[in-house]
Amino acid sequence: SLAARSCLPHYNLEGLWVGKYGSHGYELINVTYVDETLIAYKVTGDKNVPNGEITFKVDLNPSKNMPSSLQKDRLKPITLTDNAAKKWGTRKLPRYAGMGQVAEEGFVNNQYIEGQLIVIGEEYFSFAWVPIEHQIFFGRPSAELALKMLRQSGAYTLKEKKWGETPPTVDDDVGTLKEYANHIMEVTHSTIEDNLNGAEPLGCIWHDNEEEECYFE
């Protein structure tokens, strides 16, 4: 039921997130849900996977389509060390199998490869592209951060309209409303690292050994 889903962290990740895509730098993604599937779209993209494309997707309830004989193969949670468990308020980090998109420059030869979503409450999560051993840690951006990233990425341009303190009304045309929606999503890329407060070290949380503890502090 919807009430039950609202209590589960992996069903409450909808919205904007920011993570560092290696040498491409920080990028915004938007998480949404289609039934039991979490889908993350690039809001700001890069030369490999541009904005508007899916960066990863995860089936959060694979057992509904999985034979009972295979359900034992579902991913086990990652176990944290004592210090890490105390810091994050949990001993286990649930994870879910997914598919991450990769591509060559120019969005050429794009394909989906095996991935894993690791949930760290409702404020953080990570996604690992398993075959290439690449993991990105995501945190919630402030409204100001998200807005400036959009402007600096060229995801939209606002060259003519200068907004004052009065927003448009529901009677304005769709184009004006979209422009204002873009306008209210601006920020400084330079402050992203400060706002994430050194969260990147959590990038080490994924490993392929289901029995091994996670050693991050």
Salt bridges, closest charged atoms under 4 A:
GLU27 OE1 - LYS42 NZ 3.03
GLU36 OE2 - ARG5 NH1 3.73
ASP46 OD1 - HIS24 NE2 3.85
ASP46 OD2 - LYS42 NZ 2.95
ASP73 OD1 - LYS72 NZ 3.43
ASP82 OD1 - ARG91 NH1 2.57
GLU105 OE1 - LYS47 NZ 3.95
GLU186 OE2 - ARG151 NH1 3.27
GLU186 OE1 - HIS183 ND1 3.65
GLU210 OE2 - ARG95 NH2 3.95
GLU211 OE2 - LYS76 NZ 3.44
GLU213 OE2 - ARG91 NH2 3.26
